[in-house]
Amino acid sequence: MADTHLLEGLRVVDVASFIAAPAAATILGDFGADVVKVEAPRTGDAYRALSRVPPNPRVDGVNYPWQLDNRNKRSIALNLKSPGAKPVLERLVKWADVLVTNFPPSTRSKLGLDYDDLAPLNPRLIYGDVTGFGEEGPDAHLPGFDVTAYWARSGLMDYTRQREGAPGMPAFGSGDHPTAVSLYAGIMTALYRREKTGEGARVTASLIAEGAWAASMWVQAALVGGKAPRPADRTDPPNALANAYRTADDRWLLLAFANEDKQVPLFLQAIGHPEAAQNPDYADTPSRRAHAAEIAILLDKTFATRTLAEWREVLDAAGLTYGVAQTIDEFARDPQLTANSILVPIEDGSAEPHLTVDSPVRLDQERKVPPRPAPDLGEHTDAVLRELGYDDAAITELRGAEVVD
């Protein structure tokens, strides 16, 4: 394992807000890149306030989403709407290897942040761009959040509800973070291309494309004439052995049998219904599908007789495949997360360091930068400006003109 980090020396400008694009910059920073986050003076990235928006949990004194997606960055408070900001932005672009943004196309145009504006300043620049609904088409101008562009538009939200129930609200960021990984992958692909050609490139990602990729198996079926399944009705499922069941202590188990012919007899024996294995209605896959509602009734009654802990013991002893619908609080304490370094300590000087979620990309031969506290608004303005060639007098002049704060 090298003494230096893989992306040490790579310079990244994060001119973005909220989650998907900034989180891609975070992954670059995890591998050692120097990430400068550009924020509006006084207000900063609106993401700083997201923890106060219901249903997000409130934790006094801890801005946990900001820490998660902006660790190891430096913050410069730069008013991009000010004419005086243009020279500063140009110096940042010339300094950078990578720039990420997710501003709407109209905003990028007004601020001079389009790829065509910046590429002439730095022919080796990798420009990473995230949109909600893509760059073209009638909805390209619409603002996009993961709940609207990833979850709702893709059909994922419709299918994952119960048939007679309303769609649920997914966890915030659950479409943004996979999109961030795609943008990161695109940026790394473009950097590899730059090594071969010497040229920069534009990298695009969108929440709608990520939603299409997540739902792609059934989208592909629809494209060739298949009929996608309707939203689930767990009392009348298409497959009773890929269904959720409630235990005596009001917990939910999810069965997932890939090899039914082998697993079903073991399963029926384990749950105390060996006689069902002799029932011709359950003898093979077509029969089990035809009688799925009957099987679901049997399993509903059976699983309601014991607690989750008791059923786990039974199913584990039989070597059967199942899942437990954990709560987020339970998952945060799941031993698999610490055993695999998915949770890592923040180097914040605490006697007992707080943990944060590591980005999912890892290489055995490379170490990541330990997470450090996310920056205060404008914490590094002066330091970054000096690196760009501004002296104290010039910085004072920029501050007096309210270009920086």
Secondary structure, 3 states (H helix, E strand, C coil): CCCCCCCCCCEEEEECCCCHHHHHHHHHHHCCCEEEEEECCCCCCHHHHHHHCCCCCCCCCCCHHHHHHHCCEEEEEECCCCCCHHHHHHHHHHHCCEEEECCCHHHHHHHCCCHHHHHHHCCCCEEEEEECCCCCCCCCCCCCCHHHHHHHHHCHHHHCCECCCCCCCCCCCCCHHHHHHHHHHHHHHHHHHHHHHCCCEEEEEEHHHHHHHHCHHHHHHHHCCCCCCCCECCCCCCCCCCCEEECCCCCEEEECCCCHHHHHHHHHHHCCCHHHHHCHHHCCHHHHHHCHHHHHHHHHHHHCCCCHHHHHHHHHHCCCCEEECCCHHHHHCCHHHHHCCCEEECCCCCCCCCEEECCCCCCCCCCCCCCCCCCCCCCCHHHHHHHCCCCHHHHHHHHHCCCEC
